[in-house]
Amino acid sequence: MTAPAYRRLTVEQRRGQLIGHALALFAHRVPEDVSLDDVAAAAGVSRPLVYRYFPGGKQQLYEAALRSAADRLEQCFDEPAVGPLIERLDRALSRYLAFVDEFDTGFMALLQGGSVVGTSRTSAIVDEVRRDAAQQILRHLEAPEPGPRLRMAVRTWITAVEGASLIWLDEGKQPPLAELRAWLLNHLVALLVATAADDPETAAATRRALALERPDGPVGDLIRRALPLAADAAHLLEPAGPAERAEAPEQAGAEPGGDS
């Protein structure tokens, strides 16, 4: 049996191969537990060869692997601006959570900042992913230059997605991914509606988004399930009675903690 011919890789191909093997190792082991020997063994090459392509050693290789992971995460939110907003974000979030599921240990080490190989450069890469995700969502909301409240609402949701992902991993990947994704999307709708109550820009963006939603889609389903709760709180919409109206000015003028 003839041995397969050796194929010489270009510099970029070899770098890509080593980064791919390093990323696979960092996915399920904290970075400090992965050595250059481990990467060399996974790639079927010698340790000196790894150093030839990454003379900065493990730190340089880790940052290259992190950059590769960041590129993949940024691509998760690259969704055409067509169709209902929540359905677009559902597809984006599906890709994001699939990445979290695949690179569980590495994702936790990355976001929790517990790695000894973390630096200001690695932190900058992570922040770049967050900023890019925010810009993508604001693009879908047709608000590329948002005011502070809408920008804060979107950034708050991204933080919630990260936090929920870490909790999901810590809880043994429960609930199922589909339930986690649906809950996070509902969280975004609730956050936008709550912000819209006091911010005209967010209100306009939310109205544009809701106008595209389908009655049988996830937002329509959320509204149908939430309406009974709203009905239970209908008494809050009633005008204040005489006793409440008389008491309000007195309470408004009272000194905090005063008896006189």
Order of alpha helices (4+ residues) and beta strands (2+ residues): alpha-alpha-alpha-alpha-alpha-alpha-alpha-alpha-alpha-alpha-alpha-alpha
